[in-house]
Amino acid sequence: DTKKRIPNLANAFKYSLSQTVTLFGTFHPLYMYHERHVKSTNLNEIDLFQIFWFGLFVLSSLYSFFWDVYMDWGLGRQKHAFLGPRLMFPNIYYYYVVIFADLFLRMSWLTTLLPPNSGAKFALPTYLHAVTMILELFRRMLWGFFRLENEHRHNTAGFRRVDFVPLHFSTGHNHK
């Protein structure tokens, strides 16, 4: 435990925001039933539920995107052209492409969280869900790769590498 509140609470907020979006998606069919059968048919009425839900989708995705780039990947530092102080790839355009791909793929993944036949105005056609799920797997693979790179940079910069990790049991070998 790092005993630091800021990154831990901010990370908890990221997950609670995502759970709120999921809860809104779960209860969306109940809202659509109410919309069709109870509410008046006034076309000029502003649909606050849809606007709030869409706003939560965007806020959750953008917050998670910035967390990926800034905290998990160690990029997004303004004084380093929105990258990090130390990079492993010689071509910096790889980093910009991956940052853009993470944003695009994260936004496209959100559309799969909508319940089928929910009536949402920004719903993805059902036949594209499989493609979007494959793209989400690709995004998570990219995330893992750049997260590992960031962890490696931190370990080598802080001289936290060790040649030997002691075990809690004896192996019979004499390590020096």
Beta strands, then each sheet from edge to edge (+ up, - down):
end
